[in-house]
Each structure stands twice: as structure tokens, then as C-alpha cells.
């Protein structure tokens, strides 16, 4: 049961997902929908694609999962000041979903184009009496640009923890030899997030690269499921996996963001180190052990459980 102590009483925990909504994020949202008891909101940030495309993709996945009346979608940062905006549309496709939106019913695309989206700057997470209704866990799947603002909006005492897909400590980077993409896209945002003092769990490339999702598994999912979301995810992953085959020499992909969601739900299946994380302007993340730190990084764990859980969700 996902409960915590807040204001002297036991209260349910809700989840806020912040995403740059590329191919791996779309699978992570499907997994989050299946496993998380309550998703209160999803905010969008630049990263894999510009924020406007990320918003459209979140709205599409929300529609196909039947969550349009439940998931609040918010627009967030489309870059950071004095820094070139990164994106990897050559990996995720111009639409951020490997070109899969070409196969979506035009009526659905038309419908979501009229959705009302508030900006993060205008958002409120308070109840009528000014007190938050629930404690919240924030899951960051893209650059950390929005996270400090989200903590401020919820109030730091109401944030149970922040779980971030970010960094590379004992492994090579995926955007430069020294840097993971999310960390390089906004190192200052990540640094600010780590300095807030709220408990932070980082799910770096070190653990994400130990879990591979095969092309066969995605194709089987697409054949077995008649759901529209299954077709979208399968079509999106075929192009995404083509890139991985050229880049990594694997016939599949590393489902970074799905691993991050699973780490949020069941951290007991993962090994962690607690310590101080530093990040420089090149996106390089380094780690020094300190058992008193509020930051932990996941380095491995029962990854057979992770692989089997993903396989089960795709069956």
C-alpha cells in the first residue's frame, strides 16, 4: 500500500509524472497506468522532443488508455536559458513516437488537438483550504528543468520523494562518453533538484542498460493485443529499435523510463548506494559514498523480476 505520514496522519500517496514523452516514455506511461494507484498529473518538458510535441504525445497516450477524465496534463519548460536546447528526434522520430502517429485514427488526433492545457506556471495543487490533498511522489523521466518548480508548487514537506531517470556513474554516457542525455540537457536543473533536500532516487544508465526489451517481445504484444495503445507502442518501438540496432548492436532497446517507474513502485527489488552526487556543465555525474545523504542511486538488483514484470505487462 502506498501510504506515508503527512501532517501527523496517514495519507495516500499520489504520483506526478514529468516527461519528455518519447518512445520509451510512452511505454512507461502504460506501465505506470497499470501499476500506480493514483496518477494526479503529468507535466511535459523538452528533451527527446520539444515540449509541444511531448504534450501532444501525452494527450494521445492518455486518450488511448481511457484516462482523459482523470489525468491532468500540464505544459512545462521548452528549454533553459543560455543553453542550446537538445533533442533526439533522430532517435524518437519527428513526432517523438517513431512515426507511429501516422497510423492513428485522424479523429483521435483532431480530438486531442482541442484539449485545454494549462501551463505549469499557472498550475495549483492546493485544495480549497490551501492544504494539499495528498502527499506526492514525483517521477522525472526527462531533463529535471520542471522538478524544482513542481516541488515548490506541491510544497517540499508534501513531496515524499523524487525518482529521476538521470545520470551515468560507472557506465559510459549515451549522449557523450561522459554524460547521460537528461543530465546534459539541463545540468543546472538537476543540481538544483538534488540540493532541495527532498529524498531523491536516481535511476541511471548503470542499471537501465542491464535490462533489454527485445523486438520480438514488442511484436508479440502488438499481435496479441487488439488495443489501440498496443498498436501505437509497437509501431513506435520498431523505429526506435532500428536506431538501437545500428547504435548498440542489439535487436531491441533499453526501456530506461519503464525501469524508472518499476523502481518507484518496488524499490525493494533494486540495489542502491547512498551518497553525494555532483554534476558539471558537461553533464558528467559523479558519486561519493555518504550514508547520511538524502540521495541514492540504483546500480542493479533483481533484474530478472524487472524483465518478467515488463513481459507480464506486455502479455
Secondary structure, DSSP 8 states (H G I E B T S, - for coil): --EEEETTEEEEEEEEEEE---HHHHHHHHHHHHH-S-EEEEEE-SSSS-HHHHHHHHHHHHHHTT-TTT-EEEE--S--TTS-----HHHH-TTSSTTGGGGS-HHHHHHHTT---EEGGG---B-TTSSBSSEEEEEE-S-GGGHHHHHHHH-GGGEEEEEE----SSS--SSBTTB-HHHHHTHHHHHHHHHS-S-EEEE-HHHHTT--EEHHHHHHHHHH--SHHHHHHHHHHHHHHHHHHHHTS-SEE--HHHHHHHHHH-GGGEEEEEEEEEE-TT-BEEEEE-TT-SEEEEEEE-HHHHHHHHHHHT-
